[in-house]
Amino acid sequence: MPGIARQSHIDWEPTEEGFAKFLACLDPDPARAGEKYESLREALVKFLDWRGALFPEELVDETFNRVTRKLEEGETIRDLPTYCHGVARMVFLQSLEHPANKRVELEGLSLIAPPEPDGADVRRECLNNCLRKLPAENRELIIEYYRKEGRQKNYHRVAMAERLGIPLNALRSRAQRIRDKLERCVRRRLKEHNLRPEWKRRPLE
Amino acid sequence: MISRKTRVMKITQNENLIRRYLLGELAEADQAAFEQELLIDRSKFEQVWAVENELVDSYVRGEMSRADRKRFESHYLASPLHRERVAIAESFLTDIAQAVGERGELRENEPVVHWRRRFPLRSPRPVFGVVLVMALLLTFSLGWSYIERTRLTGQIAKVQKEAQTEHAILRQRERELASRNQEIEKEIADVSQRNEQLKAELEQLRRREATLSKVLSYLLAPASVRSQKGPPQSTIHLSAGKARLLMELYNSDYTSYQVIIQTVEGREILRRRTGKVRFGKDRWFATLPVNAGDLTKGDYILILFGQTADGSSEEIDRYFFRVS
């Protein structure tokens, strides 16, 4: 799925010095700069994800590359997160120009995408594999968190947070991160599965 | 101070904004401004993420209203990444529901229908019209009840949090009052003690006053008894306020008596008529009450005169005394 991000990524790679400048721009303390970098990256990836980007992580990498290049060229950036956000929006809009990155509404999709009778089974198998790979504590937490639905869900989560001795927000955040990790794992596995020749696709592992 | 109602309204508005953002209903400028806010406020970012997951879950579980579902499908599901997310969520939630079902727990909602199968299903046959309308009504009521429930749960959580805060404040006040109570009790004890002291002092003063108000009697010995010149035989303490001087009468035939007090230098201080009193069986005394103001400190001579029946006056005796 070639996009603008990939092309630029190949064209130019940030140097170690450039990346150090980028981090220093976030915070003079290296440890705090690392934390801020991760936090900024996560936020930008989610923004582009919410905007419907196909490969938000790659677009954010491209964003960081462009900003780092600016820094290496000697440009002074006062508010790096805001600057990066602006560049990310631009990179995203540019990526939409590529035909492969066009959004397709579900109604249109149903006409072009053939049904996947085995898709759900493969996905389920990937999911089970990824769940098994999670640390036991995280696995139990995510299953327990989503165990209830309907009107019982909220009470159940409040009770769960009380039982764990953490605020509800912290529990929600923890569950979100595990869910995200699980989703990434499933996507990776599905990708691996689809790259295999058809005769090799089963069993999954 | 923001009222609870205002806070609830703010939360609802905030959640509406998040939903509009996720469903692509914000203009580019608003979207960018909203993301700027999320960059600064990490908790808000987490909240958006949570709302996204809630949207996905409610879609998968068929809990979304018709309008929301339509918006969700036309915008959110337009992204392949999101479609994959929904599919993964569906697998995950179905697995969990099955696992729960195997454990014998009851599910509240109907089984999840695969969104890929559900979406293109737009049956032209009118025979299903009524069923479809009923299903839509059911979906709408489910969606509405879900929104209401979410709102009420939020309110309950807020109220519980406020109650906890109030409880903590009340406990703090209770502790402060207990402490203040102890202080007041101590003050009361101190005041009581002081009261007792004052009472004791007052009692002492009363006793002293009573003592002072007693009239002491001094028996004066006649000067003739003195063998030589020397200090006066009687010393009278007039600091007590009052005193009574007694002069024994060996001849009580006089009709009345008169007393003259003069200093040793001969200056007359006091002249007064007086009577006689009997002590015991047959002892008579002439008496003279004196006040503190009558005499100052010093030595005095008291001359006692008797009045005879013919009206003449005779000196009976002289007495020396000292006032201190």
Contacts between the chains, C-beta under 8 A, distances in Angstrom:
chain1	res1	chain2	res2	distance
A	39	B	42	7.2
A	40	B	39	7.5
A	43	B	38	6.5
A	43	B	39	5.8
A	43	B	45	5.9
A	46	B	45	7.3
A	46	B	48	7.7
A	46	B	49	6.5
A	47	B	35	5.1
A	47	B	38	7.4
A	49	B	79	7.9
A	49	B	81	6.5
A	49	B	82	7.9
A	50	B	21	7.1
A	50	B	22	6.0
A	50	B	48	7.5
A	50	B	52	6.9
A	51	B	24	8.0
A	51	B	31	7.6
A	52	B	24	7.5
A	52	B	75	7.6
A	52	B	76	7.9
A	52	B	78	6.1
A	52	B	79	3.9
A	52	B	81	7.7
A	52	B	82	7.0
A	53	B	79	7.4
A	53	B	81	7.4
A	54	B	79	7.1
A	54	B	80	6.2
A	54	B	81	6.1
A	56	B	81	7.4
A	81	B	39	5.3
A	82	B	36	6.7
A	82	B	39	7.0
A	85	B	32	7.6
A	85	B	35	6.2
A	85	B	36	6.6
A	85	B	39	6.0
A	89	B	32	6.3
A	103	B	78	4.3
A	103	B	79	6.3
A	104	B	78	6.1
A	104	B	80	7.6
A	105	B	73	7.8
A	105	B	74	5.7
A	105	B	77	7.8
A	105	B	78	5.0
A	106	B	73	4.9
A	106	B	74	7.2
A	106	B	77	4.6
A	106	B	78	6.7
A	106	B	83	7.5
A	106	B	119	5.7
A	107	B	73	7.8
A	107	B	74	7.9
A	107	B	119	7.4
A	107	B	120	7.7
A	109	B	83	7.7
A	110	B	116	7.6
A	110	B	119	6.1
A	110	B	120	4.1
A	115	B	116	6.8
A	115	B	117	7.9
A	116	B	116	7.5
A	119	B	87	7.6
A	120	B	87	7.6
A	120	B	91	6.5
A	120	B	114	6.9
A	123	B	87	6.1
A	123	B	88	6.4
A	123	B	91	5.0
A	124	B	91	4.9
A	124	B	95	6.7
A	127	B	88	6.6
A	127	B	91	5.0
A	127	B	92	5.9
A	127	B	95	6.8
A	128	B	95	7.5
A	143	B	96	5.9
A	143	B	99	7.3
A	146	B	57	7.6
A	146	B	92	7.0
A	146	B	93	6.2
A	146	B	96	5.4
A	147	B	96	6.0
A	147	B	100	5.8
A	149	B	57	7.8
A	149	B	61	5.8
A	149	B	63	8.0
A	149	B	93	7.7
A	149	B	97	7.5
A	149	B	107	7.1
A	149	B	108	6.1
A	149	B	109	6.2
A	150	B	63	7.6
A	150	B	108	3.6
A	150	B	109	5.7
A	151	B	108	7.0
A	151	B	149	5.4
A	152	B	108	6.8
A	154	B	149	7.4
A	154	B	150	7.4
A	154	B	153	4.2
A	155	B	153	7.7
A	158	B	157	7.0
A	168	B	157	7.3
A	169	B	43	6.9
A	169	B	46	6.9
A	172	B	46	7.1
A	172	B	50	5.3
A	173	B	46	5.2
A	176	B	46	7.0
A	176	B	49	5.4
A	176	B	50	6.4
A	176	B	53	6.4
A	179	B	53	6.7
A	182	B	88	7.7
A	182	B	92	7.3
A	183	B	85	6.1
A	183	B	88	5.3
A	186	B	88	5.0
A	187	B	84	6.3
A	187	B	88	7.6
A	190	B	84	7.6
